[in-house]
């Protein structure tokens, strides 16, 4: 899929997953080699991670991962197929081997980078009722069309010079928060789902068994005792609803997809009395294993009854019947078509009764019309109204190359140009509408929402498996704002790369302005004393307020742009200092900004630093949620 760094990013859990197989620093290598896990790593993991193939993390790059993440990755994450035949003791030994390799170097690392937050959460003294207010940001895209446009932010361009950090909070894999009144909700891949006070960062309540990277949805609902409901999609394909005031569970679904490689990465959205849930997978990584019969996952979207969680309908993105392509030497059969995962949250069009989704690539060389497509479905029935495929035969799985022995590689390989950014429905002057979608190819498309007919397309970025549009676009009434993630380190000369932020005319697709990502200093905590390969790619989704666009970059810089000109009017390096967090972590480093974008509500700006899901670039193993306010008040 899409990601500025790896398809592992997309899944949230998936990035932890690969983390599970990789990561030893030279300083502690001698000590680590003495562990029982060394020989297991050498025979089971080394071929993919030392040196790293494809976009698999290197051992050194993932030296910061907590041992618990490694064990989770090998038992239930993306590396589970490669761990077939390993006992629980073997898995534990590998985790000890990898983490022990940090050896005596831990003195240079904050506690959080090694073990994850362990101090008690700061509890709120009171839990006042949730009260909606103008300027809430209650879903990932803030509105049905997923514009990411906050019309009443509580701050203006004049406030930017006084924007200061107010509080910080460490969490493994923390995602994009939502805010209703003074309450903030955020998921966590360590298993904690938090309800916090947005102003102070204290914790109202937490759920401790919910691994997720999706953005919580918060809505008023009579099924919840407090009148407020929050809904989250878990990485393991469960959807759960809670009373937003108390954290008491209201309902939970069975697994809405049974395929072992499936995960939930895109946030659920509400449409009337239905909850719409996109379903993606990490089967591309499973296919690296010779012992895996590739491929059978098919992306889909499910509709649940909002009151009960009952499944109402589920529609696959691939219509063609399964057929066997070939038989491997082991006797396992390679079949297809497969793929077309839905990585991003849907957008809703209540007037037409449609939900719009975008799909990922194909996993096999069996042709399908479902991959790399923009799709409209009827909300009532799940019936596909129209489908616009923009790239054919984009067949891709991981680990393919001259040394691959998996037997699962498609021929020919596609460019890996899938979609991972939610499409946005735009209303033009005069009332006409266009649906806008950005792809990893670097192309942005405008299509007719009635029938999917192409209205315009614009090549904005160069595009690649690591480039183009990754995790999100945004829009106000005047323009579509497109971050481009043509991943390039500062020490490389790649004149073609177009990492930066661009504004497009939604009526024609014409580029109104483009601001390249500036060369700026950064320091990834995981690099310690080594020079940081500062990556200027901009893969995260933006957040827009009147006159301004907020956008982060993989080098850890967080910036505000003038919406009319693209001029950078405010900038903050999240890696220039460390943070003493509210949950007791001293010296927590920042890192790359990736995946889900910032949230702006009631005069505050929230963003997650430390690589919340991408290429292993700028990763510290643990993220830090940063909260900014005017004068830090």
BELFENKA-V583403 format. One record per pair of residues at least 4 apart in sequence whose ideal C-beta (glycine too) atoms are under 7 Angstrom apart, sorted by the first residue. I is the first residue (numbers start at 0). GAP is how many residues later the second one is. Records with the same first field share a line. If there is no record, write none. Layout:
I=GAP  GAP
This chain:
0=6  9  340  342  359  417  419
1=8  341  416  417  418  438  468  469
2=4  6  7  417  467  536  611  612
3=462  466  481  483  533  535  550  590  610  611
4=4  50  461  482  609  610  611  612
5=9  49  608  609  610
6=277
7=6  7  9  10  70
8=6  585  586  604  605  606
9=4  255  270  333  410  603
10=4  224  252  254  269  271
11=161  177  200  201  223  253  601
12=4  64  176  198  200  222  250
13=4  63  64  249  268  271
14=4  598
15=4  53  56  57  61  157  173
16=56  60  61  62  265
17=4  38  39  55  60  61  267
18=38  43  46  50  51  54
19=49  50  53  54  57  59
20=24  27  28  52  58
21=27  34  35  36  37  40
22=34  36  37  38  39  40  42  75
23=5  8  35  36  39  74  77
24=35  38  76  77  80
26=76  77  78
27=4  72  73  74  75  76  77
28=4  72
30=69  72
31=6  65  68  69
32=5
34=58  61  62  65
35=57
36=4  56  57  59  60
37=4  59
38=4
39=4  50  53  54
40=4  5  53  56
41=4
43=38
44=4
45=4
47=5  8  240  351
48=7  8  9  10
49=9
50=7
51=4  5  6
52=346  348
53=344  345
54=560
56=4  5  559
57=4
58=4
60=465  555
61=554
62=38  39  463
63=49  462  555  556  557
64=4  5  556
65=48  49  50  106  555
66=4  28  29  32
67=4
68=4
69=4  24  25  28
70=4  20  21  24
71=4  5
72=4  5  6
73=5  6  9  12  17  20
74=5  16
75=4
77=204  207
78=4
80=205  208  210  211
81=207
82=8
83=207
85=4  5
87=4
88=4
89=4
90=4
91=4
92=4
93=4
94=4
95=4
96=4
101=4  12
104=4
105=8
107=420
108=4  5
109=468  475  476  477  478  479
110=4  7  474
111=4  5  58  473  476  510
112=412  507  508  509
115=56  74  506
116=53  54  466  468
118=464  465  466
120=82  85  462
121=79  80  81  460  461
122=79  80
123=73  78  79  80
126=77
128=116
129=50  51  53  96  98  114  115
130=50
131=4  48  49
132=48  469
133=18
134=15  17  18  19  466  467
135=43  44  45  465
136=5  13  41  42  462  463  464
137=40  42  80  81
138=39  78  130
139=36  75  127  205
140=5  6  7  204  206  281
141=5  6  7  8
142=4
143=203  204  206
144=202  279  280
145=199  201  276  278
146=277  327  328
147=324  326  393  394  395  396  449
148=325  326  327  395
149=393  394  395  450  451
150=395
152=392  447
153=448  449
154=4  448  475
156=390  391  412
158=4  471
159=400  409  410
161=468  469
162=407  442  465  467
163=464  465  467  468
164=461  463  467
165=461  462  463  466
166=33  34  415  460
167=411  413  414  420  456  457  458
168=32  412  413  414  455  456
169=411  413  415  418  452  454
170=17  19  21  451  452  454
171=16  17  18  450  451
172=15  16  17  40  439  440  450
173=12  14  434  438  449  451
174=11  12  38  39  40  420  421  433  437
175=39  420  421  423
176=7  8  9  422  429
177=7  37  38  40  421
178=4  5  19  420  422  423
179=38
181=15  16  17
182=12  15  21
183=12  14
184=9  10  31  33  45
185=8  439
186=6  23  25  26  27  29  45
187=4  5  6
188=22  24
190=17  18  19  20
191=14  16
192=13  14  17  19  39
193=9  12
194=9  10  49  52
195=5  6  7  8
196=4  5  7
197=404  406
200=381  426
204=41  42
206=35  40
209=22  24  30
210=23  24  25
211=20  21  22  23
212=22  52  400
213=18  19  50  51  52  53
214=52  381
215=14  16
216=13  14  50  51  52  53
217=10  12  26
218=10  51
219=7  8
220=8
221=5
222=6  27  84
223=4  5  19  20  26
224=18
225=17  18  19  20
227=16  17
228=12  14  15  21
229=12  14
230=8  10  37  44
231=8
232=6  31  34  35  44
233=4  6  30
234=28  29
235=19
236=18  19  20  25  26  27
237=14  15  17
238=14  17  29  38  65  70
239=9  12
240=9  10  68
241=5  6  7  8
242=4  5  7
250=57  58
251=57
252=51  56
255=21  23  46  55
256=5  22  43
258=22  37  38
260=20  21  22  25  36
261=17  19  35
262=17  18  19
263=13  15
264=15  78
265=12  14  76  77  78  79
266=78
267=7  8  9
268=7  76  77  79
269=5  36
270=5  77  79  84  108
272=32  33
273=29  30  31  32  38  105
274=29  31
275=25  27  70  79
276=24  25  27
277=23  64  66  67  68  79
278=20  21  22  23  63
279=19  61  62  63  80
280=16  60
281=4
282=4  12  14  55  80
283=79  112  113  114
284=113
285=6
286=5  7  8  76  110  111  119  121
287=110  111  118
288=117
289=40  115  116  117
291=116
292=39  40  41
293=40  69  70  103  114
294=41  43  68  69  102
295=39  42
296=41
297=18  19  20  40  42
298=18  40  41  42  43  60  61
299=14  15  16  17
300=14  41  45  56  76
301=9  12
302=9  10  79
303=5  6  7  8
304=4  5  7
312=68  69
313=68
314=62  67  69
316=23  25  42  53  58
317=19  22  50  52
318=51
319=17  48
321=13  14
322=12  43
323=9  11
324=9  10  11  39  40  41
325=8
326=4  6
327=4  6  79
328=78
333=30  73  74
335=27  28  29  30
336=25  27  29  30  31
337=25  26
338=21  22  23  24  32
339=19  20  22  28  30  31
340=18  19
341=15  17
342=17  77
343=14  75  76  77  78
344=77
345=9  10  11
346=9  75  76  77  78
347=7
348=5  7  76  100
351=97
352=25  26  27
353=22  23  24  25  31
354=22  24
355=18  20  67  79
356=18
357=16  61  65  79
358=11  12  13  14  16  59  60
359=11  58  59
360=10  11  33  35  53  55  56  57
361=6  9  32  33  52
362=32  34
363=31  46
364=30  45  46
366=26
368=18  20
370=23
371=17  18  19  22  45  46  47
372=14  15  16  17
373=14  16  49  61  63  71  73  78
374=9  12
375=9  10  76
376=5  6  7  8
377=4  5  7
385=65  66
386=65
387=59  64  66
389=49  55
390=26  50
392=21
393=20  21  22  23  24
394=15  18  19
395=17  18  20
396=11  12  13
398=5  7
399=4  9  13
403=5
408=4
414=50
415=24  49
416=22  23  24  46
417=22
418=18  20
419=50  51
420=17  48  49  50  51  52  120
421=50
422=12  13  14
423=12  49  51  56
424=8  10  24
425=7  8  10  49  54  80
426=4  6
427=4  5  6  78  79
432=16
433=12  13  21  72
434=12  14
435=8  10  37  44  70
436=8
437=6  31  35  44
438=4  29  30
439=23  25  27  28  29  30
440=22  27
441=17  18  19  20  21  25  26  42
442=14  15  16  20
443=13  14  16  25  38  60  65
444=9  12
445=9  10  60  63
446=5  6  7  8
447=4  5  7
455=52  53
456=52
457=46  51  53
459=22  24  42  51
460=6  7  23  25  37
461=5  24  34  35  36
462=4  5
463=4  22
465=19  21  149
466=18  19  20
467=16  17
468=4  13  15
469=15  69
470=68  69  70  124  125
471=68  69  70  125
472=7  8  9
473=7  67  68  69  70
474=4  5  6  31
475=68  87
478=24  25  26  27  33  84
479=24  26
480=20  22  61  63  68
481=20  22
482=18  55  56  57  59  68
483=14  15  16  18  54
484=14  52  53  54
485=11  12  13  51
486=48  50  128
487=4  6  9  11  48  49
488=44  45  46
489=29  44  46
490=42
498=17  18  37  38  39
499=14  15  16  17  38
500=14  37  48  50  60  65
501=9  12
502=9  10  63
503=5  6  7  8
504=4  5  7
512=52  53
513=52
514=46  51  53
516=19  21  36
518=17
519=35  37
520=13
521=10  12  33  34  35  51  53
522=4  9  52
523=8  51  67  94
524=64  66  95
525=93  94
526=5
533=21
534=19  20  57  82  83
535=17  18  19
536=16  17
537=13  15
538=15  55  75
539=11  12  53  54  55  56  57
540=55  56
541=7  8  9  55
542=7  54  55  56  57
543=5  19
544=55
546=15  16
547=12  13  14  15
548=12  14
549=10  48  50  55
550=8  10
551=6  41  46  55
552=4  40
553=38  39  40  63  64
554=37
555=17  18  19  34  35  36  37  53  62
556=14  16
557=14  16  35  49
558=9  11  12
559=9  10
560=5  6  7  8
561=4  5  7
573=16  19  35  52
574=14  15  16
577=9  10  11
578=9  45
579=6
580=4  7  43
587=36
588=31
589=19  20  34
590=18  19  20  27  28  29
591=19  22  25  26  27
592=14  16
593=17  18  19  20
594=17  18  19
595=16
597=7  8  9
598=7
599=5
602=26  27
603=23  24  25
604=23
605=19  21
606=19
607=4  15  17
608=14  15  17
609=9  10  12  13  14
610=6  7  8  9  12
611=11
628=4
